[in-house]
Amino acid sequence: MSIQLIPEKIVYGGYALAKYDNEVYLIENALPGELIEIEVYNKKKSVNFSKVTKIIEPSKDRVKSVCPHFNKCGGCDLLNYRYEKQIEQKENILKEQLRRIGHLNIETEKFEKSFNNLNYRNKMEFTFSKDENNNIVLGLNEKKSHKIINIEKCYIAPDYFNTIRNTVKEVVKELDIPIYDPKKRKGVLKHLVIKKSSKTNKLMIIIVTHTETLPKSKELKHLLLQKLNFDSLIHVMNSSDKVTLRGPYKTLFGEGILKENFDEFEYQIPPTSFFQINYDITEKILQYILEYIKTKNTSKDTLLDLYCGVGLFSLFYSPLFKHVTGVEYSKNSIKAAKSNLNINSIKNINFIAEDSLQYINQSIEKQKTFDYIIIDPPRSGLGVKASEKMSKITKKTLIYISCDPSTLSRDLNILSQNGFKVDSIKGFDMFPNTHHIETCVLLSRKN
């Protein structure tokens, strides 16, 4: 049954929300203020998930998507929306999540736009698959599906990433290297990951396999070097289907690391280590926190950097503190962080390979506290129990960086009940043309 309605707003997840006949509708590829005809494809108790069947009166902010894959591909969900309106909606989503989940009526600072809203990603993950005709597919997930769709060009990736992806696909076909089948858990090739350094323009190609060996690796390297310009070729051996980049790796060509710079600090980034994907926004977040810390007298203070990765925040803020501790679960990332210490000749940081939540518990047991703490957890957030414990190890300030406003709002509600007050909240558009929102919150201990 088709229904005509007008969506009110964009909600977290990228859907347009509309209410009709006392029911809620979440609609794919719809925009606020336009008259549309929809069809429900998944009816749940409190919400109807829907798709647009006809746009009767389009929004004045609807734009023609530059990408021919947009309606099917799950990589973007706002590519048909004027960028200024995306920012406006994301700011409203952040405020709404803070109010509804966090019970916090707090003014947020002006939402920070990305310098580029296309070609901005310095990392892309593509998946190998086979179509119904047994042809090789190398692309991204279809919306709300595990099916992989073939991509000719991705517009949020640098242009040369598209050349690399299409060439790798041709070479794999030529060499007839087996493609991994996740249902049968058999085959070889799982993913192609491409990384780029924004400052040096160095390129890394990563081939992820289900197997310990990469068949015809020498021929693969030879053909790719003939056809492409890149700086490193890596083989990652990953038998897990849950995470793309995990497991031991081998450098087939080049230096095997990327180098990135922020101000005078240089960072070496190994193939499987996490690093922020939008250089411009990462730089703005670093400066936003820096301006806050510089208003304090921190020369005798300690800093704890939880989920520290390769040491981005630890190194950048180390000149402002007496001592810094960085904690990260990934041993590869900690190894890189220690190398980054030596590269930058920094003496006042100690990096520890440990689960961040376990480290919080250990610190409480030892009655160890830190003046300042920075946390940049995964999408699941800090969690209720860890949020409750933060006041026991934080003496002055907590800086929370989040990529999910719902888990952030949940944690802020707990933190506000456990001795913290919010000094400032600012959203950053780390992921233009998608519904994702990066947020930085500056909290201080209540006196």
Secondary structure by P-SEA (a helix, b strand, c coil): cbbbbbbccccccbbbbbbcccbbbbbccccccccbbbbbccccccccccccccccccccccccccccccccccccccccccaaaaaaaaaaaaaaaaaaccccccccccbbbbccccccccbbbbbbbcccccccccccccccccbbbbbcccccccaaaaaaaaaaaaaaaaacccccccccccccccbbbbbbcccccbbbbbbbbccccccaaaaaaaaaaacccccbbbbbbbccccccccccccccccccbbbbbcccbbbbbcccccccccaaaaaaaaaaaaaaaaacccccbbbbbcccccccccccccccccbbbbbbccaaaaaaaaaaaaaaccccbbbbbccaaaaaaaaaaacccccbbbbbcccccccaaaaaacccccccbbbbbbccaaaaaaaaaaaaaccccccbbbbbcccccccbbbbbbbbbbcc
